[in-house]
Amino acid sequence: MELKATRLEVDRGVATVWLHRPHRHNGWTGRMYAEYRWIFAQLEGDPTVRAVIVTGTPPAFCVGADTQALEVHAGEGGYEAGMRPTDVDTATPGYGVREELDHDFAWHYGLRLPVIAAVNGACAGIGLSLAMFSDLRFASAKAKITTSSARLGLPAEYGLSWVLPRLVGVTRAADLLLSARVLPAAETADWGLWNGVADDGDGALELATARARQIADELSPASTAAIKRQLYDDVMQHDVGASIEEFKRLLERMMAAPDFREGVAALREKRPPNFG
């Protein structure tokens, strides 16, 4: 696929995906979404890739649905946030793991790959949904975030009413959703939204890259994929016993795999593991 609204680079097991419409502050479009899903389908199928960073081409991360498109939709009395790719087939990375995840943005949880958002600038609406459905999030202290929907007469964007209470609790989620306040990430540094807050956008990308590099270089890809699956399976169930039994099933299978033998050997020999 020709990438017109995104960019992709892969370096030693770490992929970086840029939302790339800087002239529109990376406003979300159907074309962008089609490319984004296609990229993740390629990365998910590449065993040499072990972590993915998502960021925006400066000066923004993603300001939400493109405002020009919103004007058209307002005139037509309908809403389209750029989630229906129009001129290409839609890839389905992360689908098929469990039914609850076969939906826009929720499919991030079905990927084997850790997805790390580097929120380097303005992040609003659908852009905030994308960031919140990433596994890890690093932000620029100066990046302004907002749910924005209430200012547009719309409901909470894709899944934000589900994911925000799980990240920050109901009280702060209600604040973000019901007030539609515009907040610098620095003011939410201790809310649970972020794994780290840097001074600026470059710093946020550096933090995300360092974490992605650590995952790619030091951790078993089989373990990373299994732990991610456990994490989101357990978020969606309330049975602690089922969680423990699933661990035991995975333990039996993974102890017979090469990564476990290498991990034990590296521990005994006091060296970094080489997971191949």
Secondary structure, DSSP 8 states (H G I E B T S, - for coil): ---SSEEEEEETTEEEEEE--GGGTT-B-HHHHHHHHHHHHHHHT-TT--EEEEEESTTEEE-SB-HHHHHHHHHHT----S-S-SSS----TTTTS-GGGSSTTGGGGG-SS-EEEEE-SEEETHHHHHHHTSSEEEEETT-EEE--GGGGT----TTHHHHHHHHH-HHHHHHHHHH---EEGGGGTTTTS-SEEESSHHHHHHHHHHHHHHHHHHS-HHHHHHHHHHHHHHHT---HHHHHHHHHHHHHHHTTSHHHHHHHHHHHHTS-----
